[in-house]
């Protein structure tokens, strides 16, 4: 028995009107009439009395109605269960990343992976390194792009719980106004900026810790005039002569649209963007696909 015909019968029994029933079912009145007649032929009984302007259930129709409702409901439940099963076949990866994604090609990489793996859906969370590591520990993330640097004292002990894959290296650079006394130099010592006012990213970030340590090695504490989360604001303020900054070269170069000079440091300070995962957590099949994909994908 065609369960769709049963559903159409139930709707017509509720409305007692072919036009209303057809509208609810998104089919024509003539199609609905043919379907009901086909169902009656299959059952061998008349389900509706058509002697009046409004169709009415016959005695056979009233007997059949609760069974038709049950058949239609069961068919709907079966279709919903199959749809859920299909959705579950589309695997999910919860992946985190440092805020600066675009300059390192991370957003392009995620998009390309989804296009080439239509069975996988990426859920993406942005955060600072400590936040992302905590989400990994809580198993709320499968993978995370995190920045680290060689001088980070936590890397040798507390982070042993993580396995990593290299993704991109970058170096710290000075961002100076175009007319700054050091702007024409190819490289400078960080200590040469000791008397300048700084425009920096917020405390509590990897970049802040890195810069604080680097300045301490040079024997000074930077005088910070401004702290903000958006590097493009910092670069614009630098271009207006409001101070100097220290940013990673790749995002600084990507975001620079104004008159600033990006100058390397004589003693390079290198950071590494890596893909982190918990060492004792076996990656899911989808996460393993991403790990295998990473070395093959060019950075954009």
N, C-alpha and C positions, 0 to 999 in steps of 0.2 A: 504494500500500500504506500502511495506517495505521501510522505509526511507534509510536504508543502501544500498539497491539496487539502489536507486536514487543517492546516493553519488557515487557509483561505476560507474553509467552511466555518471555522470558529469565528473569524472576523465578520463574516456575513451573518452568522447567527446572532452576533452582538449588535450589529447595526440594523439588521432587517432591511437593508437598503443597498442595492447593487452599486449605485453611484458612490455612496460613502465608503463602502467596503473596497471598491476598486481604487479610490483615492488613497486610502490607508495602505493598500498593498502595492501601490505604484504600478498597477497594470490597468488595461482597458476593461470596460464593462463587458465587452463581448468575450474577451479572454477569460474573465472570471466566470461568466455564464457557461462557457465550454468546459472549464475545469470542474465546476460543480456537477454538470451533467455527466462528465466522465466518471466522477467519484460515485455518483448514484448508480451508474451502470455497473461499476465494479462491485458495489455493495448489493445491488439487486433490489433497491428500495428507493422511494422518493424521500428526500430529506427536507424539502421545502414545499409549502403550499403556495402556488403562484397565482391563485385566483383573485387576489386583491392587489392593490397598488403597492402595498408593503408586503414583502415576502415574509412568510411565517413558517416556523418549524412544524413539521408533521410530527406525529407520535414517534415514528422511526428516527426522525431528526433529534428529538429530545433524548431518546435513548442513546443515540450515538454521540451526542455532544460531550459528555464527560470523558469518553474514551478518546475522542479527537483532541480534546484539550491536553490529555496526558501524552498522547503520541507527539503532538506539536511541541510540548514542553520538553520531552525527552530528546527530541531531535535538536532542539535549540541548545540544551545542555551538552549534548555530544559535540556539536559544532564549536561551542565555547571551549570545551576541554581540548579539542584538537588544536584550536587556535592558540591556547596557552602552551600546549606542547611545542608548537612551532616557534613561539616566542622564546621558549626556553632553549631552543637550539641555537639562538643567536647569543653567543657568549659575550660577557661583559668583562672589561678590564678597568679597574679603578686605578687611575694613574695621576700622580701629582707632579708639579713642576715649580721651579723658582719663578718669580714674577716676570723676569726678562726672558720671554719665550721666543718672540719673533726674530730678533737679531741672530739667534743661534739656530734658526730653522726648525724649532721644536713644533710650532703650530703646523708648518708645512709637512713635517714628518708624520704627525698624528693624522692629518687629513689624508696623506698618501697611503698610510697603512690601512685606514678604514676603506678607502676606495679599492685597494687590492685584496682586502679581506672582508667581504660583505657579510660574513657570518659573525663578525665581531663588532661590538659597540663599545666605544671608549667613553668612560665617565672621567672628567678632568677636574682636578682641584689645584688651585694656585696657593702657594704659601711660602714662608721662609723655611730655611733648612731644618731648624729645630721642630717646627710644626709638622713638616712632612715626615721626619723621622719618627715622631710620636705616632702619627697616623699609620705608618708602616708597622710599628710595634703593636698597635691595637688591631692590626689586620684590617684596617679600614681602607688601606691602599695596597695594591699589588706591587706597583712599581712607582718610582719617583725620580725625576731629574733634580739633582741637588748639586750645589756648588761647594767645593772644598778647596783648601789651599795647603801648601806644604808645611806651613808653620802652624797649622791648627793642631793644638796639643791633644785634642780629643780623638784624633783619627787612629791612634795606635792602640787605644784601650777600649773606650766606650763604644766605638763604632765597629768593633770586631764582629758584632752580631750581623752586620750587613755584608752582602756580596755586592760588588759593583762592576759596571761595564763602562769603559771610557767612552765619552761622547765628544767633548770639545774642550780645548785649552784656550786660555785667554790671559792677557797680562794687564796689570794696573797701569793707567796712564794719567798724566796731569792734563786737565782741561782748563785752558787759560784764555783770558780775553785776547783778542787779536793784537791789541797794542801793549800787552804785558811785556815787561822787560826781558822775559825768557821765552817769549812766544816763537822767536825765530830759531831757537835751538832744536837740534834733532833729538837730544836727550838731556836730562837734567838729573841732579841729585835731589832726592826728596827733601833733604835738609835745606835746600835753597828756597823753599817755600815756607820756612818756619815763621816768617814775619807777616805772611799773608793771612787774610780772612778766608775761611773755608765755607763752602756750600756743600753739604754732605747728605747722604741717605740716613735714615733714622737709626737710632740706637736699637740694639737687639737684633740687627741684621748681620749676616755674614760679612757684608761689605764694611760695616762700621767696625766690627772686630778686627778685620784685616787691616784697615787703615789706622786704627788706634795702635795696633802692634807695630806697624811699619813706621809710624811717626815716633813711637817710643824708641825704636832702634836708632833713629836719627837724632834722638836726644831732645825732642820737643813734643808738646801737647798742642794739637791744632786749635786755634781760636775759631770756633764755629759760629758763623753768623746766621746760618739757615740750615734747617733739616727738613727734608720732604721726601715723600715716597716716590715721586715721579721724576725720573732722570731728565725728561725733556724740560721740566720747569727749571731744574738746576742748570742745564746747559743754556737756557735762555737768559737766566740771571747772570751767568758767567759772561755771555756775549754783551751784556749791558754794563759790564765793569763792576758788578756787585761783589765779586770775589773770585776765588779759584776753586776747583774741585778735583777729586780723584775718583775716576770711574774705570770700569773695565773697558778696554779699547774697542772691542767689537760693538757693544750697544752704544757707546759714545759716538763712534763713527756712523752707525746706522741712524741715530737720532739727530745728528747735527744738521741743522738747516740754517744756522746763523753763523756770524763771524766769530768763530773761536779757533783756537789752535790746540791740537791734541799732540802732546809731547810724551815720548817714552821716558821711562826712568832708567838711569844708568845701571842700577842694580835691579834687574827685572823681578817683579813679584808675580808669580804665575798662579792662576787658579785653574781648577779642573771641574768641568761639568760632567757628572757621571750619572748613570742610571742605577739607582739603588733598589735592592730587594732584601727581604729577610733571608739570612743564610740558612736557617733551619726550617724554612717554609718552602715546600716543593711548589714551583710555579704551576699554575693551571695550564691547560693545553693552549688557551688563548694567550696567556702571558708568555709562554714559551715561544709562540709564534712571533710575538713582538720582539723578544730577545734575539731570536734568530734573524729578524728583519733588520734590526738596528745597524749592524756593521755593513749591510748591503746598501743602505739608503744614503745618498749624497746629502750633505747639509746644504740648505738653501739660505 
